């Protein structure tokens, strides 16, 4: 038993030493599950082995004890036989009436002493008194024989011989009784050891059977747990990758675990969102590039006829009266609208000039609001400019962007509406937020806000926001649309605070 327990203790100590050298926090969730699952299986197998080894150790200890007890019983029986030989030689001496058997008697006596010494080493402490009693009785028998019987035989004193012989028989009887006690004690100890060994065998067999039956069930449970915790997330990742490969950039993988699968799903979703944004920017860039190439090819051809048409219309308008003057005014308005479209196309295709300077965005916003008030575009609208900040850029182009955002907000707010322009300078960036109290932007319109020629206005060209975003991105920034706290829409122009973030 001690041997098996020692081996189990050494295994546990070694495992503890190895595990203590590993930082558990550095392990991922899947690694922990694998270690725990496999560790449970290893513990189950180790437990089965430990129980088997402990049972074998207990059985071996019981067998060794039975062997010692059987040896002690054998010695006791042999001692009984040796005492009978010692007494037999005494009887031969009495019968023959001479000293011819004294040599044989001495050998028998010496054999009794050897067996007594050996039996003292084998017998337990409880039986040592009996062994001592046997040893003393053997000495008494020897003294009685040498000091009384042998001299009486040699003198021919029959009466004394009979008397001393009777005493010798009593001593021999006492020795035989003690030997029988020793044999009985050995038999009892052997039976107890055998019963203990059988109990250990039954207990060990039961534990081994239980562990052998439980280990496959544990292995099945661990396999199912690990399979579900690994195979299911892998299946979701594979399905998401298949959808992404099929062109579904709106696909998302829903894995809420805190292990590496959850982190991988989060990175996958972030990658998909970035890919979708990149694709949208690429499509937008291609649209703008196509429009730019188209504008560059036809702008000069269209601008010249438009200029001629506008000149003749204005010349005729000076002489026309009545309905003709009204018709010429319509022609002039539509010609100006066509020219604005061409100018918008040219703005999309023109690169920004290389020189940039720091622009006070709050002062520029206030100037734009004042100019729009003078042109009666803000009549009945409550408008405020808050905050301060600046960023490096092209004043004319940034003025065009902010003016377009303020104009759109005023048109959306309507009469008696409210518009707020907030300038915020933050670490690394400066933003200009324009909010209105209008009706807001619907989900369908929000998806196409910055596409060229998309407009919700009856007379809009659909190029204002597209040109504004192109200018913002050329500065290294962007324009974002959202909901306003005033109830309408919010457009935020943000620009990098340092010239190093600009792209000419």
N, C-alpha and C positions, 0 to 999 in steps of 0.2 A: 504493500500500500504506500509506504513511504517513497519507494522508488518511483512509482507512477506520479505521485504528487510532486516530487522533485522535478521530474521532466516537465510537467505542466507548468510549474512555477517558472522554470527557466524559459519556456516558450513565451509566456506572458511577459516576462521581464524583457526579453529581446524585442518583442513587438512594441512594448511601451517605449523602449529606448529609441527604436527606429522612428516611431510616430512623433516623438518629442522633438526630433531634429527637423521636422517638416512643419512649416507654417500653415495651419489649417485655413487661415484667412486668404492665403494666396490661391487656394484651389477654387475652381469654378463649381457651379451647382451640379453640372453633369458629372464632373470628376468626383464630387462628394457622394453622389448617388451610386456611382460605380464602386467607389471604395467601400461605402457602407454595405451595399449589396454583396459584393464579393467577400467583404470582411465577415458578414453574417454566415456565408457559406463556409468560409475558412474556420470560423468559430464552431460551426456545427460539426464539421469534419474533425476539428481538433478536440471538441468535446467527446465525440464518439471514440476517438483514439485514446483520449485520456481515461475515459470510463473503462475501455478495454484493458489498457495498461494497468489501471488501478485494480481491476478485477484479477488480472493475471498476477499482479504483485501480492494481493491478498491470498489468492489461491496458492501461490508459491510459498508464502509465509506459513499458511496452514499446513501444507505438505511437509515443510521442513520441521514444523512442530510435531506433526504426526510421526515423522521419521525418528525424531529424538525420543518421543514417547514409546514408540515400538522398540527402539534400542534399549531403553530403560526396562521395559517389560521383559525383553529377551535376557538382559543381564540378571534381572531378578530371578527368572526361571533357571538360568544357568547357576546362579548362586545357590538356589535351593538344591540343585543336583550336586553341586560341589560339597554342600554341607552334608548331604546324604552319603557321599563318598567318604568324607571325613569320619562320619559316624560308622560307616561300613568297615573301615580299616580298624577302628576301635573294637568293633564286634569281632573281627577276625583275630585280633590279638587276644581277646578274652577266650574265644573258642579254642584257638591253637594252644594258648598258654605259654607263648614265648614272645621274643621281641623281633621276630622276622618281618613283621609288617610295619615296623616303625618308619622305614624309609618311604614306603608308599604313603603312610599317614602324613609325613612331613610335606610331601609334594601336594597332597590334597589340601593340607592346611595353608600352604603358600598360595594355592589357587583360590581358596576362599578369600584370603587377604587382598589379592589382586582384584577380584571381582567386587569386593566391598569398596575399594578405592575408586574403581571405575564407576560403580553405581552412585557413589557420592557426587561425582562430577555430573552425572546425567540427571539425577532426580531433582525435582524442584525443592525449594526451601521447606515447603510443608512436609515433605517426606524425609527430610534429613534426620529427624529424631528416630524414625524407624530404622534407617540405615545404621545409625549409631548403636541402636539397640541390638541389631543383628551382629554388628562388629564386636560389641561387648559380650554378647552371648557366645559368639565363636571363640573369643578369648577365654571365657569361662569354661567352655567345653574343652579347650586345649589344656588349660591348667588342671582341670579335673582329671583328664586322661593321663597327662604326664606326671602329675604329683601324687595321684591316688591309685588310679586303675593299674597303670603299668607296674609300680612297685608291688601292689597286691597280687597281680598275676604272677610276677616273678617269685614271690614268696609262697604262692599257692594258697593265699587267704581267700577262700571262696566266698565267705560271708561278706567280707568287705567289698569284694568285686561286685557281688549282686547289689549291694547297697549303692555303691558309686555308679553302677551301670544304670540303676533306676534314676538317679539324679541326672545322668547324661541324657537319658531319654526325655526328661522334662525340658532340659535346655534345648535339645533338638526340636521338640514340639513348639517351644516358644519361637525359635528361629523360623520354622515353617509357617507359623501364624503371621509373623512380620512379613515374610516373603509373599504370602498370599495377599496381605494388605497392599504391598507395593504393586503386585500384578493387577489387583483390582483397581488401584489408583491409575495405573497406566491405561487399563482398558477404558476407564471412565474418561480420562483426558483424551484418548484417541477418539472415543465416540463424540465428545464435545467438539473436538477439532474437525472431525468429519462433518458434523452438523453445521458448524460455522462455515466450512468450505462449501457445502452444498447451498447454504443460504447466500453466500457471496456469489456463487455461480448463478443462482436464480436471479438475484438482483442485477448482476452484471448483464446477464442475458436479456432481462427485461429492458434495461436502459439501452442496450445496443439495438434491440429490435425497435424501441420507440424512436431512437435517433435515426436509425436507418430508414424508418418509415417517414419520419418528420423531415429529414434532410431533402428528399425529392420534392415534398410539398413546399418547403421553404425555397428550394431552388426554383420551382415553378412560379411561386409568388414573386421572388426577386426578379426573375426573367420577365414576368408580365409587367412588373412595376417599371423596370428599366426600359423595357420595350415601349411601353406607353409614354414614358417621360422623354424618350429619345425619338422613337419612330414617328409619333404624332407630330411633334414640332418639325421634324425633317420632312414629313409629308406636306405640311402647310408651306414650308419654305419652297419645296419643289413645285407645288401648285402655283405659288406666287411667281416663281421664276418662269414657269410655263406661260402664265398670263402676261407677264412682262415681255417675254420673247414674242408673244402674239401681238404686241403693240398696245396692250391695255396699260396705259401709264397712270390710270386711277386706281390700280390694284394696291391693296394694303394687306399686310400679314398681321393678324391679330394673335400675338403671343404675349401674354401678360406676365410671364415668369421672370424672375430676377437672375436667371442663369445666362449662359452665353447664347442660348437660343433666343431669349428675350432681347438681349443686346444685338444679336444678329438681325432679328426682325426689325428692331428700331433703326438699325443702320440701313437695312433694305428699304424701309419706308422712306427714310431720309434720302437715300439714293434715288428712289423712284420719283419723289417730289422734286429733287434737284434736276433729274433728267427731264421731267415734264416741263419745269420752268426753263431749262436750257433749250428744250425743243421749241417751246413757245417763243422764246427770244430769237431762236434761229429762224423760225417761221416769220416772226415779225421783221427780223433783219432782212430776210429774203424778200418779203413784201416791200419793205422800204427800199431795198436795193433795186428791185424791179421797177418800183415807182420812180426811183431816182433816175434809172436809165431811161425810162419812158419820158420823164420830165425833161431830162437833158436833151433828148432827141427832138421833142416837139415844142418845148417852151418858147424858143426863139421864133419858131414858125407861127405859133399862136399869138405870142405877144404883139408882134408887128401888126397883124390884121386887127387885133383887138384895139390897139392904139389908134389905128386909122378909123375904125368904126366909132370909137369913143370921140375922136376929134370931129368927125362929120356930124355925129348926133348932137354934140354941143353947139356946133355951128348952125345947124338947122333949127335947134331949139331957140336960138335968139330971134329967128324970123317967124317961127310957127306960133299959131294961136289956136285956142279952142281944143277940139278933140285931138288934133295933130300934135299939139304940145304934150298932151297927156300920153299919147303913144310914144313919142320920143323919150319922155321921162322913163317909161317902162323899159325901152330899149337900152337907155343909159344904165338903169339899175341892174339889168341882167348882164350887161357888158362888164360892169364893175364886179359883179359876182363871179363871172367867168375869169376875170383877171385875178381875183382873190384866190380862186382855185389853182390857177397856174402858179401864183406866188407861193402858195402852200406846198405845191409839189416841188418847187425849186428849193424851198427851205429844207425839205426832207433829203434832197440830194446834195446840198451844199455842205462842205466840211467847215468846222469852226475855224476861225483864224487862230494862229498860234499864240498871240499875246493875250495874257489874262492878268487881271488885277483884282484886289480885294474889293468886294462889293458889300456895302451896308444894306442888308436885305430889309431891315425894318424901315429905313429912310426911303428906300426904293418903293416899298409897299405903300407907304403914306403918300408918296408922289403919284403913284398909279391911282390910288383912291381919289385924290384931288382932281386928276385929269378926267377920270370917269364922272365925277360930280359935275364938272364944267360941261360935259357933253350930254347931260341930262339922262345918263344911263342908270343912275342910282337914285332917281326921284322916288321918295316914299320908302326907301330902304334904310334901315338902321345898320350901319357898318362901323366896325371898330378894328383898330390895329393894336395888338398887344405884343409885349416882349421886345427883345433886341438880339441882334446877332449878325454875323457876316461870314462870307466864304469867298475864296478866290474863284473867279469866273469871268465871263464876258457880259458886261453890263447890258448891252442891247439885247442879247439872247435871253438872259435871265428876266429882263423886263418884259419881254414878249411872253415868257412862260407864266409869270405871276399875273400879268394883265389878263391873260386868257383864263386862268383859274378864277380870278375875281369876277370877271365878266360872266363866266358860266354860273358861278354861285349866285350872283345878283339876278340873273335870268331865272334860275331855279327857285329862289326865294320869292320872287314876285313882289308886287307892291305891298307895303307894310310888313315885309319880311325882315329877316335879320341875317347879317353876315359877319363872321368874326375871322380876322387874320391874325394868327399867332406865330411869332418868330421865336424859335428856341435854339440856343447854342449849347450843345452837349459835348462831352469829350469825344473828339474825333469826327463830329458831324454837326451840321446846322440844318434845321428844318423850317419850312414855311407851311403851316397848316391853314387851309381855307375851309371853313365850315358854313353851312347855310341851314335855314329852317324850312327848306322846301319839302318835297314829297319823297326824297331819297332816290336810291338807284335799285332797280329790281335785279334779281339774280341773273336773269337772261341778259339784261343790258350790261351788267358788270363784267360778264365774260368777254364782251366785245368792245369795251370802252375805248381801248387804245388801238383799235384796228383802223387803218385809213378808210375814209369814206363811210364809216359807221356813225350815224347821228340819230338823235331822237328829236331834234328840232325841225320844224317845218322848212326853214330856209337855211339850215346849217350845211356846211361842206363836209363835215366828218373828218377834217384834217387837224383841227386845233389841238386835241389831246394827243394825237399821234405825233405831231410836230413837237409838242411840249415834252413828251417822254423822250423823243430822240435827242432833244437838246439836253435834258437832264442826264441821260445816260452818257452823252458825249462829255459831260463834266465829271463823270465817275459816280453819279448819283442815280436817282430814280424818282418816279411818282407813284404813289400808292393811293388806292381808293378804298373808302370804308364808310361806316355809319357815323353820323355826327350826334353829339349830345344835344344839339338843338333840334333834332328830329329829322334832319335832311341828310345830305351827303357831306363827306369829308375827303378832301384831296390834300395829300401831304407831299410836298417837294422836299427831298433831303439831298444835301450836297456834302462831300467830304470837306473837312475843315482845313486840310493842308493841300498844297498844290501837288505834292507827291502822289496823291491819289487820283489825279486827273489824267485823262487820256485824251490827247489832242485829236 
